[in-house]
Amino acid sequence: MALLLLLFLANILTISEGTCEPGIVKQIHLLRPRSGAGGNSIPGLSCLSWRLAVETNNMIGWKTVPEECEEYVGHYMLGKQYRKDSRAVAKEAFLYAQSLKLAGDGKDIWIFDIDETTLSNTPYYAQHGFGAQPYNATLFDKWVMEGAAPALPESLWLYKKLLSLGIKVVFLTGRHESQRNTTASNLKNVGYHAWYKLILKRFFLLHFECREPSKYSGKTAVFYKSNEREMLEKKGYRIIGNMGDQWSDLLGTNTGNRTFKLPDPMYYIS
Amino acid sequence: MALLLLLFLANILTISEGTCEPGIVKQIHLLRPRSGAGGNSIPGLSCLSWRLAVETNNMIGWKTVPEECEEYVGHYMLGKQYRKDSRAVAKEAFLYAQSLKLAGDGKDIWIFDIDETTLSNTPYYAQHGFGAQPYNATLFDKWVMEGAAPALPESLWLYKKLLSLGIKVVFLTGRHESQRNTTASNLKNVGYHAWYKLILKRFFLLHFECREPSKYSGKTAVFYKSNEREMLEKKGYRIIGNMGDQWSDLLGTNTGNRTFKLPDPMYYIS
């Protein structure tokens, strides 16, 4: 009964907020567990524990969601709990930002990651096993280039609040420089109208052809993002907050005065 | 029905493992939610989201568990999920340790925190609101000095596995030097028979009387633990793993080759 209610609410939520294609609504139906117990009764594996281990950076370097947890992750991502969890993070981040005494010199910045932080790729992942299928760069790049990713509503809410506090926003993403225009349009179309900087990876990896190797080729996201944050700080900017769905957004150097980890049980980036 | 089953299993688990006093079994009964929905239906607050925010270091500096979440946290701590979550961390830590090619020179060490990492204070917290009541140093110190804390079974399992791999264990705790004998006895009594070092805070704060100020007086756990880990590394030890229930065990400098965060929704230490 509780499960049916959850599915119903997830459905309502999805439709009412208009963030997903009709295909996803269908996907919710397909995700109904084959037995009554959902993802909790898998012998030897608790998908809840797996997700917590992922969110706390205990489980690292994994390539795909365990096959047994595909339905669990799907339910989580399309259901109420993902939204509630995201809302709790956004609210806490706002309370923190609001409590600060800002210098008002335009040097206070907030760093947002993009994928699964400000934009949601759930419509894509819903059709590709919610992370249980191996990552397909070609298909994912195709999705990105459509520029159709919806906003994470809670992050968009936070973004607007931060701007109203006079904080500058910097987007720092692992997306490639070649995806700048599409990414900028996508951000604007869903409500992120202004930013101080949009930092993308400065090498052109498109369809497996590396056109211009850079200092970030083959480096981790931790290295790339630490480096970019360091450059911002050297220019005199103060990173008062840093928000991402991956620990690689939040670890390393120059991590900012406070970090906020959004949930993401679908993939891992080192 | 699922809830009753959970309570039943929690009860069985608690009794069969002999980690708790009779008072706690009674506490399980008292913890039964007043309505049928448990901790999930609190208006404006999802205790699940609160716990995830705590576990991911989004919620920092908090003094007590939100009153509305006392029953939720109690159920979690006494129920199956806490144990499953701990097991997932211990298993992942073992898989990691097992995968290492150790030098065999006796310089590979694993750092364990003590409270809520190797020893469990759940019997104490079960009688003090599971963290929803303000921290009472006098009462907690009294409990510590009883030396009656049970082992966290999953950490004890990992500890034995690590020793069998030839890894040296270091306990690094915020407990005071004055609690050394009791702590050592407690550890031995519950199965932690050997260690390379037991590091306690080198200042004597007993019953609010500071007898010997040290460089750690008034400093955070992050500072204290980073400093102690640095000294170990300067002596040539390699911290291959570092496990704690607080992010202050795992952040800072010299954090080790890999960190493991055990769950703890009952209190926060900076």
Contacts between the chains, C-beta under 8 A, distances in Angstrom:
chain1	res1	chain2	res2	distance
A	46	B	81	7.6
A	46	B	84	4.4
A	46	B	85	7.6
A	46	B	88	6.7
A	48	B	81	6.5
A	48	B	84	7.2
A	48	B	85	7.4
A	49	B	81	7.5
A	49	B	84	4.7
A	49	B	85	4.7
A	49	B	87	7.1
A	49	B	88	3.8
A	50	B	88	6.4
A	52	B	52	7.6
A	52	B	55	6.5
A	52	B	85	5.3
A	52	B	88	7.2
A	52	B	263	6.9
A	53	B	85	7.7
A	53	B	88	4.9
A	53	B	89	6.1
A	53	B	92	6.1
A	55	B	52	6.4
A	55	B	55	6.7
A	55	B	56	5.3
A	56	B	55	5.4
A	56	B	56	6.3
A	56	B	89	8.0
A	56	B	261	4.2
A	57	B	259	7.1
A	57	B	261	6.9
A	58	B	88	7.5
A	58	B	89	5.2
A	58	B	92	5.5
A	58	B	93	7.7
A	58	B	260	5.3
A	58	B	261	5.9
A	59	B	92	5.9
A	60	B	258	7.5
A	81	B	46	7.6
A	81	B	48	6.5
A	81	B	49	7.5
A	84	B	46	4.4
A	84	B	48	7.2
A	84	B	49	4.7
A	85	B	46	7.6
A	85	B	48	7.4
A	85	B	49	4.7
A	85	B	52	5.3
A	85	B	53	7.7
A	87	B	49	7.1
A	88	B	46	6.7
A	88	B	49	3.8
A	88	B	50	6.4
A	88	B	52	7.2
A	88	B	53	4.9
A	88	B	58	7.5
A	88	B	59	8.0
A	89	B	53	6.1
A	89	B	58	5.2
A	92	B	53	6.1
A	92	B	58	5.5
A	92	B	59	5.9
A	93	B	58	7.7
A	258	B	60	7.5
A	259	B	57	7.1
A	260	B	58	5.3
A	261	B	56	4.3
A	261	B	57	6.9
A	261	B	58	5.9
A	263	B	52	6.9
A	263	B	56	8.0
